[in-house]
Amino acid sequence: MSNEGFLVVSKGEDPISADIIFVHGLEGKREGTWTKTKVKQKDGSKRDIFWPGALLARETWMKHVRVMSVSSISLLQLFSR
């Protein structure tokens, strides 16, 4: 995943009826904000889940919805470095 800018998580099918855009908080990052860490799998292993893509975008009712996430550096992050 890129650190900044838009990431199309699911492009949806035409005709697109809506866009959902996930935006992180002032001190957050796309991966940290929208990822559930160490989710236990059926085989007993654990992995990180970027849920807008792994869960939401796969729902059947989301077929005609484009899902995106945006990440950027806020002024708060710039001044706290």
N, C-alpha and C positions, 0 to 999 in steps of 0.2 A: 504494500500500500504506500502511496505517496504521502509525504508528510503534510503538504498543504494543497489547497484547491479542492475541486469537486471530484468525488469518486462515484461513478455510477455503479451502484450495488446490484441493481436489477433494471434492465432496460424496458421491461414490460412488453406487451404485445399491442400492436396497433388495433384499434384506435386507443391512444393513451387517454384515460379519463381523469387522471390526477397525478400530481408529483408529490412525493413525500421527501422532505429534506431534513436530515438529522444534523443538528448544529451542536457542537460541544460548548461547554461553559467558558468563562473568561480565562481560567487557568487550566483548562482541559486540553486534551488531544482526542482526535477521532478514535483511535484504537483503544485508549484507556477508558473513555467515556462510554463507548458502546460495546465493549467486550466483557463478557463474563469469563473469569479465569478459572481454570482447573475444574471444568464440568465433567462429572463422572459419566463415562460411556457404558453401553451395555456390556462390553467386553472387559470392563473393570479399569480400563485406562482412563486418563484424564487429558482433556485438551481445552484450549481457549476457544470461545465461540463469539464471533463478531455477529451478534444477533440480528441486526437489520438484514443481513444477507443470508445467514444460516437458518433463520426462523421466519421472520416476517415476509421476506420476498418470496418464499416458497409456498405461502398460503394460496389456495385456489382462488379465493375472492380478490386476491391482489394481481390477478392475471393482466389487467389493463392499467396497472399503476407503475410508474417509474419511481424507483427508490434510489435516493442519492444521499451522500454524506459530504459535508464540507468541513474543512479544517483550515484554520488560519492562526497566525500569531496575533494576539491582542496587545494593545499598548501596555496593559498590566504585565504581561509576560516580558515584554521588552525592557521595562524599567526595573523588573525584579531580578534581572540577570546579574 
